[in-house]
Amino acid sequence: MSTRPEPEVAPPSSDMTGERLAAPTGLLAATVRCESAGAASAVVVGTLDGATLRRVRQEALAMRARHAKLVTIEARFVDTLQARASLATLDDLAAHGISVVATPIAARPGLFPPSQAPAQSAAPPLPDTTPDPFDLDPALRRRWLRPLRVLFDHYWRIEVSGLEHVPDVGPALIAANHSGAVPADAFMLSVALELRKPPRCLRVLYDRFVDALPLIGPLYRRLGAFPASFPNGEMMLRRGELVGLFPEGIAGVEKRFTERYRLRPFKTGTARLALRSGAPIVPVAIVGAEEAYPVVARLYRVGGLVGLPWIPITPMFPLCGVAGAMPLPSKWRMHFCPPIPAPEADGRAEEDIVAETTARVREALATGIADLLAKRRGIFV
């Protein structure tokens, strides 16, 4: 999964500082599509409120301006009277060539107070389940797991330890060091968690540039990934998901071979999500991915021409053509460190709490990486 699984986010508004996530009064999953089949789509997921609707409106208007073709907003929402009234505020977009297709989802019993009770309908009640907001396709994910296991078991021969630190159920943040030029570490981290007992499905955040690549964004979402943003991560934790982030962001995979295992500055999204949601953070140290795809240089201008942040140059790519893009069979080791409990609001400024938690995550990863490096005998063994 091409990732920037660490969203850089603005601090929550002051009236929310230090508070836990409250039960939502309505949820919205909106996909903005252009009439042109080749045009990129955009996905917005969040609590159905004014801020989320503004994001949907902005995405739709921007897409309409870029492509000069009809745009459709496909909105799935938890069905309440207030939700229907809120979505009606988008009706004025019809004058701009933007249509709204709203599909209600049945609310779970007891989720809303009486004032927010689901709207009654003559139609048969929908099942008491909420569809995945990013169109996860479990069957497709299982099919991909088989070839990925070949890489996991036989090519990189990945040794995993500390899986007992991952909770069997409920939300948690999986925060790992990022490396290797191509995001194979995100795939292998997902495989490790699928193979544990009981298995967990890791939902990795990816950078928004992925949605602009033909076919890649929809494929990643069907495999379980979702666009990196604070509201998206917040929403998935509410659903009890295991959310994967890389606190170094895309800077982690930019590192040259001479800079391997030197952690880049951490973003604060992991700590903020933990503070807002109460979800624990499980740091994961990964060794071996740096040597699988050793970067000696980066071509930013060429990457921008094809919609990528940069093009990596390795000892064999592009010199050896497509064959040179094959990663090396380095030996990987992966250690799940003891969980870091979600920080509690204790009267200090939120920025101080977030900075302290971010430092704890960084220290845990640095220690885990150092321990794994000390134990290995060589790059390929």
PEJOCOR-V537373 format. One record per run of one state. SS is the DSSP state (alpha for helix, beta for strand, coil for the rest). FROM is the first residue (numbers start at 1). LEN is the number of residues. Records with the same first field share a line. If there is no record, write none. Layout:
SS->FROM-LEN / FROM-LEN
//
This chain:
coil->1-13 / 17-10 / 35-7 / 48-2 / 68-3 / 79-2 / 97-1 / 106-8 / 117-21 / 156-3 / 162-1 / 166-6 / 177-7 / 196-6 / 207-1 / 213-3 / 224-2 / 228-2 / 239-3 / 246-5 / 255-2 / 260-9 / 278-2 / 288-1 / 293-4 / 306-5 / 314-7 / 326-7 / 337-3 / 341-9 / 376-6
alpha->14-3 / 50-18 / 81-16 / 114-3 / 138-18 / 163-3 / 184-12 / 208-5 / 216-8 / 230-9 / 251-4 / 257-3 / 269-9 / 289-4 / 300-6 / 321-5 / 350-26
beta->27-8 / 42-6 / 71-8 / 98-8 / 159-3 / 172-5 / 202-5 / 226-2 / 242-4 / 280-8 / 297-3 / 311-3 / 333-4 / 340-1
//
